[in-house]
Amino acid sequence: MNLGRAVFSQLMEHLPSYEFQKCVARYYGDSYFRGFSCLDQYLAMAFAQLTYRESLRDIEACLRSVGPKLYHMGLRGKVSRTTLADANERHDWRIFADFAQVLIGVARPLYARDPIGVDLDQSLYALDSTTIDLCLALFPWAKFRQHKAAVKMHTLLDLHGNIPTFISITDGKVHDVNILDEILPEAGAFYVMDRGYVDFERLYVFTLSAAFFVVRTKSNVLLQRRYSHPVDKRTGVRSDHTVILTAIDSAKAYPEVLRRVSYLDVETKKRFKFLTNNFTLPALTITQIYKARWQVGVSSQGHMIQSVRDRPRLTDSGLVAGEAPWRESKTAEPSDEHIRKEYAQRTRLQRAVNADVASLHESPVAESVYNARKQQELAETSPMRQLSPAGYQRRHGVKDDVETGEALGARRRNLVEEMLAITVSGKRRHRHQGDGSGRSTVDGRAAKRARREGPGPVSIPLVQSEAGVR
């Protein structure tokens, strides 16, 4: 008898249940929907996240497979696909959004001292977005292209522990820079962004809020150098300048000075130029801050690339429901280079298989085996349709050992006798094929007379022609 607690129940014990009930009561979550509470819905979806379930039917099948243990896991309602669908549709989403902020507040202090590869005491955030493709037939409201639907998820990630602090899902057509209007800058924190977020009017809000930003500059940004600072080029830093904006609109939007740092990546041989409003940190630290953002990039396939600590996840629903030790599974998404190499390898293998098949058809042995099988099939269907050795050799280009005309005449007489037997028995009454050197035609009146008189010697008139016997 198993006296231990389920692993799933041990995990859920760490959640602040009192805070969850406060969120439910704030939006009257359990007032109008009976049979499946908000807690049951949260536990079912948490189970699906931990065990990599892909659909509501998958969740239902896995939870029902461990039905006697559901009570010990904390689930009180009956788990079914329609019940989960109704709960996801009717329960207020703000319940889980508020509870997520509670969990973020609990988790962030736990990872505050985690190393991030940069000697920085302040908070460090990475802002990025990813496009999630959808089916246009199922989601017509999310039209992104002419034949494509998509939504865009904007995420502000705290690099100390890689915990999302802000998530916004918008239409796929919304530009990345518009999300800066929804972010409240934290004083003293660093925000790392890509060149898609270059908008000097919005970036000036960070400066007014005493927050710092590090962003890649665009090639069409007009800058004028004011001062140059010494750098150590052995570290990869090529220049460190104090600049101002020279374009009229940009200068009005951001009237302060900026700092431009140029860096050469030795591995990729690429040059990067960064803009920041921080003038105290070394230039190398500015480049390392942006390098920390590379761990949260987005590949061309839409996967979030996070080369950070892998979260432990349980892939077996039985282990989650029963008593089992905690296991870790590395679930890193394949990179673009890995997918490209795998596709090239499959292409090479397919070409090799095609070449082998082509050579097999060109091989004389394969040709002879194919013809032998073909002759065997013809022999089983009808003896009159078989090709003579001479006809077979003529068709396949073999000119050696071709039988003489005398042998062909004897074969023709044999074919006539076989045709006579078939005609008398009543199985074939139409024209029969010969051996390739001529054709024979059965007279209809002779066939009728043969049927009346019964089996016996019947003479079949042959039609003479200039080319020979037909």
C-alpha positions as CSV (number, residue, x, y, z in Angstrom):
1,M,0.0,0.0,0.0
2,N,1.3,3.4,-1.0
3,L,1.5,5.6,2.1
4,G,3.4,8.5,0.5
5,R,2.0,11.7,-0.9
6,A,1.7,12.3,-4.6
7,V,4.5,14.4,-6.2
8,F,1.9,16.7,-7.7
9,S,0.3,17.4,-4.3
10,Q,3.7,18.2,-2.9
11,L,4.3,20.7,-5.6
12,M,1.0,22.4,-5.2
13,E,1.6,22.7,-1.4
14,H,4.1,25.5,-2.1
15,L,1.4,27.7,-3.6
16,P,-0.2,30.3,-1.4
17,S,-3.7,29.0,-1.3
18,Y,-5.0,31.9,0.8
19,E,-3.9,34.4,-1.9
20,F,-5.5,32.2,-4.6
21,Q,-8.8,32.3,-2.7
22,K,-8.5,36.1,-2.4
23,C,-8.2,36.3,-6.2
24,V,-11.2,34.1,-6.7
25,A,-13.3,36.1,-4.3
26,R,-12.2,39.3,-5.9
27,Y,-13.9,38.4,-9.2
28,Y,-16.6,36.0,-7.9
29,G,-15.1,33.1,-9.7
30,D,-17.0,30.3,-7.9
31,S,-20.3,32.1,-7.6
32,Y,-22.0,31.3,-10.9
33,F,-20.2,28.2,-12.1
34,R,-20.8,25.0,-10.1
35,G,-19.4,21.6,-10.4
36,F,-15.8,22.6,-11.3
37,S,-14.2,25.2,-9.2
38,C,-11.4,27.6,-10.1
39,L,-9.0,25.6,-8.0
40,D,-9.9,22.4,-9.9
41,Q,-9.3,24.3,-13.2
42,Y,-6.0,25.6,-12.0
43,L,-4.8,22.2,-10.8
44,A,-5.9,20.6,-14.1
45,M,-4.0,23.2,-16.2
46,A,-1.0,23.0,-13.9
47,F,-1.0,19.2,-14.4
48,A,-1.1,19.7,-18.2
49,Q,1.8,22.2,-18.1
50,L,4.0,19.9,-16.0
51,T,3.3,16.8,-18.1
52,Y,3.3,18.4,-21.6
53,R,-0.3,17.7,-22.5
54,E,-1.3,19.1,-25.9
55,S,-5.1,19.2,-25.8
56,L,-8.2,19.0,-23.6
57,R,-8.8,15.5,-24.7
58,D,-5.2,14.6,-23.7
59,I,-5.7,16.1,-20.3
60,E,-8.9,14.2,-19.8
61,A,-7.3,10.9,-20.8
62,C,-4.3,11.3,-18.5
63,L,-6.3,12.4,-15.5
64,R,-8.9,9.7,-15.9
65,S,-6.2,7.1,-16.2
66,V,-5.3,7.8,-12.5
67,G,-8.9,8.3,-11.3
68,P,-8.4,6.9,-7.8
69,K,-5.6,9.3,-7.1
70,L,-7.4,12.5,-8.2
71,Y,-8.7,13.2,-4.7
72,H,-5.3,13.0,-3.2
73,M,-4.0,15.3,-5.9
74,G,-6.5,18.0,-4.8
75,L,-9.1,17.7,-7.6
76,R,-12.6,17.5,-6.3
77,G,-14.6,18.0,-9.5
78,K,-15.1,15.5,-12.3
79,V,-12.6,16.0,-15.1
80,S,-14.0,15.9,-18.6
81,R,-13.2,17.7,-21.8
82,T,-16.4,19.7,-22.0
83,T,-16.2,20.7,-18.3
84,L,-12.6,22.0,-18.9
85,A,-13.7,23.9,-22.0
86,D,-16.6,25.5,-20.2
87,A,-14.4,26.5,-17.3
88,N,-11.8,28.0,-19.6
89,E,-14.5,30.0,-21.3
90,R,-16.5,31.2,-18.3
91,H,-14.0,31.7,-15.5
92,D,-12.6,35.2,-15.3
93,W,-9.0,35.3,-16.7
94,R,-8.1,38.1,-14.2
95,I,-8.2,35.5,-11.4
96,F,-5.2,33.7,-12.8
97,A,-3.5,36.9,-14.0
98,D,-3.5,38.3,-10.4
99,F,-2.4,35.0,-9.0
100,A,0.5,34.9,-11.5
101,Q,1.7,38.3,-10.2
102,V,1.6,36.9,-6.7
103,L,3.7,33.9,-7.7
104,I,6.1,36.3,-9.5
105,G,6.5,38.3,-6.4
106,V,7.3,35.1,-4.4
107,A,9.8,33.7,-7.0
108,R,11.8,36.8,-7.8
109,P,13.5,37.2,-4.4
110,L,14.6,33.5,-4.6
111,Y,16.6,34.2,-7.8
112,A,17.8,37.7,-7.0
113,R,21.4,36.5,-6.4
114,D,21.7,34.2,-9.4
115,P,24.6,35.1,-11.6
116,I,23.8,36.4,-15.1
117,G,27.3,36.8,-16.5
118,V,27.4,40.5,-15.8
119,D,28.8,42.3,-12.8
120,L,25.7,44.3,-12.2
121,D,23.8,44.9,-8.9
122,Q,20.7,46.5,-10.5
123,S,17.8,44.7,-12.0
124,L,18.2,43.6,-15.6
125,Y,15.2,43.1,-17.9
126,A,15.1,41.9,-21.5
127,L,12.2,43.0,-23.7
128,D,11.3,40.9,-26.8
129,S,8.3,39.7,-28.8
130,T,7.4,36.5,-30.7
131,T,4.7,35.9,-33.3
132,I,2.4,32.9,-32.7
133,D,1.0,31.5,-36.0
134,L,-2.7,30.6,-36.0
135,C,-5.1,29.0,-38.4
136,L,-7.0,31.7,-40.3
137,A,-10.1,29.5,-40.7
138,L,-10.4,29.0,-36.9
139,F,-9.2,32.5,-35.9
140,P,-10.5,35.0,-38.5
141,W,-10.3,37.8,-36.0
142,A,-6.5,37.5,-35.9
143,K,-5.8,38.1,-39.6
144,F,-2.1,38.9,-40.0
145,R,-1.5,38.4,-43.7
146,Q,-3.7,37.6,-46.7
147,H,-3.7,33.9,-45.9
148,K,-2.3,33.8,-42.4
149,A,-3.5,34.6,-38.9
150,A,-1.2,35.3,-35.9
151,V,-1.0,37.0,-32.5
152,K,2.1,38.6,-31.0
153,M,3.2,38.0,-27.4
154,H,5.4,40.7,-25.8
155,T,7.4,39.6,-22.8
156,L,9.5,41.5,-20.3
157,L,11.8,39.0,-18.8
158,D,13.8,39.4,-15.6
159,L,17.2,37.9,-16.3
160,H,17.7,37.1,-12.6
161,G,16.0,33.7,-12.8
162,N,14.4,34.3,-16.2
163,I,11.0,35.1,-14.7
164,P,8.5,37.0,-16.9
165,T,7.3,40.2,-15.2
166,F,5.1,41.5,-18.0
167,I,3.3,39.7,-20.7
168,S,1.0,41.3,-23.3
169,I,-0.7,39.5,-26.2
170,T,-1.7,41.8,-29.0
171,D,-2.7,41.5,-32.6
172,G,0.0,40.3,-35.0
173,K,0.1,43.7,-36.8
174,V,1.0,45.7,-33.7
175,H,4.6,46.9,-33.9
176,D,7.0,46.1,-31.1
177,V,7.7,49.7,-30.2
178,N,4.1,50.3,-29.2
179,I,4.5,48.0,-26.1
180,L,6.8,50.6,-24.5
181,D,3.7,52.7,-23.7
182,E,2.4,49.9,-21.4
183,I,5.6,49.4,-19.4
184,L,6.3,51.4,-16.2
185,P,10.1,51.8,-16.0
186,E,11.7,50.8,-12.7
187,A,14.1,53.4,-11.3
188,G,17.7,52.2,-11.5
189,A,16.9,49.1,-13.6
190,F,18.4,48.2,-17.0
191,Y,16.2,47.4,-20.0
192,V,17.8,45.6,-22.9
193,M,16.1,45.9,-26.3
194,D,16.6,45.2,-29.9
195,R,16.7,47.8,-32.7
196,G,13.0,47.4,-33.3
197,Y,12.4,49.4,-30.1
198,V,14.3,52.5,-31.3
199,D,11.9,55.4,-30.7
200,F,13.5,58.3,-29.0
201,E,10.3,59.8,-27.7
202,R,9.5,56.6,-25.8
203,L,13.2,56.0,-24.8
204,Y,13.3,59.5,-23.2
205,V,10.6,58.3,-20.8
206,F,13.2,55.8,-19.4
207,T,15.6,58.7,-18.8
208,L,13.0,60.8,-17.1
209,S,12.2,57.8,-14.9
210,A,15.8,57.4,-13.8
211,A,15.9,54.0,-15.6
212,F,18.6,52.9,-18.1
213,F,18.3,51.3,-21.5
214,V,20.7,49.5,-23.9
215,V,19.5,49.2,-27.4
216,R,21.0,48.5,-30.8
217,T,21.1,51.5,-33.1
218,K,19.9,51.6,-36.6
219,S,22.0,52.5,-39.6
220,N,19.8,55.5,-40.6
221,V,20.1,57.2,-37.2
222,L,21.9,60.5,-37.6
223,L,24.4,61.1,-34.8
224,Q,27.2,63.6,-34.1
225,R,30.2,62.8,-32.0
226,R,30.9,65.1,-29.0
227,Y,33.6,63.2,-27.0
228,S,35.7,60.1,-27.4
229,H,36.7,57.9,-24.5
230,P,39.7,55.5,-24.4
231,V,38.9,51.8,-24.8
232,D,40.9,48.6,-24.7
233,K,40.5,47.1,-28.1
234,R,41.8,43.7,-26.9
235,T,38.4,43.1,-25.3
236,G,36.5,43.7,-28.6
237,V,35.4,47.2,-27.9
238,R,36.3,49.4,-30.8
239,S,34.9,52.8,-29.7
240,D,33.1,54.7,-26.9
241,H,31.6,58.0,-27.9
242,T,29.3,60.6,-26.4
243,V,26.9,61.7,-29.2
244,I,23.9,63.8,-29.8
245,L,21.0,63.4,-32.3
246,T,21.2,65.7,-35.3
247,A,17.9,65.0,-37.0
248,I,15.4,67.7,-36.1
249,D,12.5,65.4,-35.0
250,S,14.9,63.1,-33.1
251,A,16.6,65.9,-31.3
252,K,13.3,67.3,-30.2
253,A,12.1,63.9,-28.9
254,Y,15.4,63.2,-27.1
255,P,17.3,66.4,-26.2
256,E,19.9,64.8,-23.9
257,V,23.2,63.3,-24.9
258,L,23.6,59.6,-25.6
259,R,26.5,57.1,-25.4
260,R,27.4,55.0,-28.4
261,V,29.5,51.9,-27.9
262,S,30.9,49.9,-30.9
263,Y,31.8,46.3,-30.4
264,L,33.4,43.6,-32.7
265,D,32.4,40.0,-32.0
266,V,35.5,37.9,-32.6
267,E,33.5,34.7,-33.2
268,T,31.0,35.9,-35.8
269,K,33.1,38.8,-37.1
270,K,30.1,41.1,-36.8
271,R,30.2,44.7,-35.5
272,F,27.5,45.9,-33.1
273,K,26.7,49.5,-32.1
274,F,24.7,50.2,-29.0
275,L,23.0,53.3,-27.6
276,T,22.6,53.8,-23.9
277,N,21.9,56.6,-21.4
278,N,24.3,55.2,-18.8
279,F,27.7,56.9,-18.6
280,T,29.2,55.2,-15.5
281,L,29.6,51.6,-16.4
282,P,32.6,50.5,-18.5
283,A,32.0,50.0,-22.2
284,L,32.7,46.3,-22.0
285,T,30.0,45.9,-19.4
286,I,27.5,47.6,-21.7
287,T,28.3,45.0,-24.4
288,Q,28.0,42.2,-21.8
289,I,24.6,43.5,-20.8
290,Y,23.3,43.2,-24.4
291,K,25.0,39.8,-24.8
292,A,22.8,38.6,-21.9
293,R,19.8,39.4,-24.1
294,W,21.0,37.0,-26.8
295,Q,19.9,34.2,-24.5
296,V,16.3,35.4,-25.0
297,G,16.2,35.8,-28.8
298,V,13.7,34.4,-31.2
299,S,14.6,32.1,-34.0
300,S,13.1,32.2,-37.5
301,Q,10.8,29.3,-36.6
302,G,9.3,31.3,-33.7
303,H,10.9,29.4,-30.9
304,M,12.1,31.3,-27.8
305,I,15.8,30.6,-27.5
306,Q,16.7,30.5,-23.9
307,S,20.2,28.9,-23.3
308,V,19.7,29.1,-19.5
309,R,19.0,26.7,-16.7
310,D,16.6,24.0,-17.8
311,R,13.5,23.9,-15.7
312,P,12.8,20.4,-14.3
313,R,9.6,19.0,-15.8
314,L,7.8,15.7,-15.5
315,T,6.9,14.0,-18.7
316,D,5.1,11.0,-17.3
317,S,1.6,11.6,-15.9
318,G,1.8,8.5,-13.7
319,L,4.9,9.8,-11.9
320,V,3.1,13.1,-11.3
321,A,0.0,11.4,-9.9
322,G,1.8,8.8,-7.9
323,E,4.7,8.8,-5.5
324,A,7.9,9.2,-7.5
325,P,11.2,11.2,-7.2
326,W,11.6,14.5,-9.0
327,R,13.2,14.1,-12.4
328,E,14.7,16.7,-14.7
329,S,14.3,16.6,-18.4
330,K,16.2,18.9,-20.8
331,T,13.7,20.3,-23.3
332,A,15.7,22.9,-25.3
333,E,14.2,23.8,-28.7
334,P,16.4,23.0,-31.7
335,S,18.3,26.0,-33.1
336,D,18.2,27.3,-36.7
337,E,21.6,25.8,-37.5
338,H,20.6,22.4,-36.1
339,I,17.4,22.4,-38.2
340,R,19.3,23.5,-41.3
341,K,21.9,20.7,-40.9
342,E,19.2,18.1,-40.3
343,Y,17.3,19.2,-43.5
344,A,20.6,19.0,-45.5
345,Q,21.2,15.5,-44.2
346,R,17.8,14.3,-45.1
347,T,18.2,15.8,-48.6
348,R,21.5,14.0,-49.1
349,L,19.9,10.7,-48.0
350,Q,17.0,11.2,-50.4
351,R,19.4,11.8,-53.3
352,A,21.4,8.7,-52.4
353,V,18.2,6.6,-52.4
354,N,17.1,8.0,-55.7
355,A,20.5,7.3,-57.3
356,D,20.3,3.7,-56.0
357,V,16.8,3.2,-57.4
358,A,17.9,4.6,-60.8
359,S,21.0,2.3,-60.9
360,L,18.8,-0.7,-60.0
361,H,16.5,0.0,-63.0
362,E,19.6,0.4,-65.3
363,S,21.1,-2.9,-64.1
364,P,20.8,-5.9,-66.6
365,V,20.2,-8.2,-63.7
366,A,17.2,-6.2,-62.5
367,E,16.0,-6.0,-66.0
368,S,16.2,-9.7,-66.5
369,V,14.4,-10.4,-63.2
370,Y,11.7,-7.9,-64.1
371,N,11.2,-9.6,-67.5
372,A,11.2,-13.1,-65.9
373,R,8.4,-12.0,-63.6
374,K,6.5,-10.4,-66.4
375,Q,6.7,-13.6,-68.6
376,Q,5.6,-15.6,-65.6
377,E,2.5,-13.4,-65.2
378,L,1.7,-13.7,-68.9
379,A,2.1,-17.4,-68.8
380,E,-0.4,-17.7,-66.0
381,T,-3.0,-15.6,-67.8
382,S,-3.0,-17.0,-71.3
383,P,-0.6,-19.1,-73.3
384,M,-1.6,-17.2,-76.5
385,R,-0.2,-13.9,-75.2
386,Q,3.3,-15.2,-74.5
387,L,6.1,-13.8,-76.6
388,S,8.2,-16.2,-78.6
389,P,12.0,-16.2,-77.8
390,A,12.6,-14.5,-81.2
391,G,9.9,-11.8,-80.4
392,Y,11.3,-11.4,-76.9
393,Q,14.8,-11.0,-78.3
394,R,13.7,-8.5,-80.9
395,R,11.8,-6.4,-78.2
396,H,14.8,-6.3,-75.8
397,G,17.4,-5.7,-78.4
398,V,19.1,-9.2,-78.3
399,K,20.2,-10.2,-81.8
400,D,22.2,-13.3,-80.9
401,D,20.8,-16.8,-81.4
402,V,17.7,-15.6,-83.2
403,E,15.7,-18.6,-84.5
404,T,15.5,-19.2,-88.2
405,G,12.4,-19.1,-90.4
406,E,11.9,-22.9,-90.2
407,A,11.7,-22.7,-86.5
408,L,9.3,-19.8,-86.7
409,G,7.1,-21.8,-89.1
410,A,6.9,-24.8,-86.7
411,R,6.0,-22.4,-83.9
412,R,3.3,-20.9,-86.0
413,R,1.8,-24.4,-86.7
414,N,1.8,-25.0,-83.0
415,L,0.0,-21.8,-82.3
416,V,-2.7,-22.7,-84.9
417,E,-3.3,-26.0,-83.2
418,E,-3.6,-24.4,-79.8
419,M,-5.9,-21.8,-81.3
420,L,-8.1,-24.5,-82.8
421,A,-8.5,-26.3,-79.5
422,I,-9.5,-23.1,-77.8
423,T,-12.0,-22.2,-80.6
424,V,-13.6,-25.7,-80.6
425,S,-14.0,-25.6,-76.9
426,G,-15.9,-22.3,-77.1
427,K,-13.6,-20.2,-74.9
428,R,-12.2,-17.8,-77.6
429,R,-14.0,-16.8,-80.8
430,H,-12.1,-13.7,-81.7
431,R,-8.8,-12.9,-83.3
432,H,-5.7,-14.4,-81.6
433,Q,-2.2,-12.9,-81.5
434,G,0.6,-14.9,-83.1
435,D,4.2,-15.1,-82.3
436,G,5.1,-11.6,-83.6
437,S,5.9,-12.7,-87.2
438,G,2.3,-12.9,-88.4
439,R,-1.4,-13.1,-87.5
440,S,-4.1,-15.7,-88.0
441,T,-7.8,-15.1,-88.4
442,V,-10.5,-17.7,-87.7
443,D,-13.4,-17.8,-90.1
444,G,-16.8,-17.5,-88.3
445,R,-18.5,-20.2,-90.5
446,A,-15.8,-22.7,-89.8
447,A,-16.2,-22.2,-86.1
448,K,-20.0,-22.7,-86.4
449,R,-19.5,-25.9,-88.4
450,A,-17.0,-27.2,-85.8
451,R,-19.5,-26.6,-83.0
452,R,-22.2,-28.6,-85.0
453,E,-20.0,-31.5,-86.0
454,G,-18.2,-31.8,-82.6
455,P,-14.5,-32.2,-82.0
456,G,-12.5,-33.4,-85.0
457,P,-10.0,-32.2,-87.6
458,V,-11.0,-28.9,-88.9
459,S,-9.2,-27.1,-91.7
460,I,-8.9,-23.4,-91.3
461,P,-8.3,-21.4,-94.4
462,L,-5.4,-19.0,-94.2
463,V,-5.4,-15.8,-96.1
464,Q,-2.3,-15.4,-98.3
465,S,-0.7,-11.9,-98.8
466,E,2.4,-10.5,-100.3
467,A,4.1,-10.2,-96.9
468,G,3.4,-13.8,-96.0
469,V,0.9,-15.9,-94.2
470,R,-1.7,-14.0,-92.2
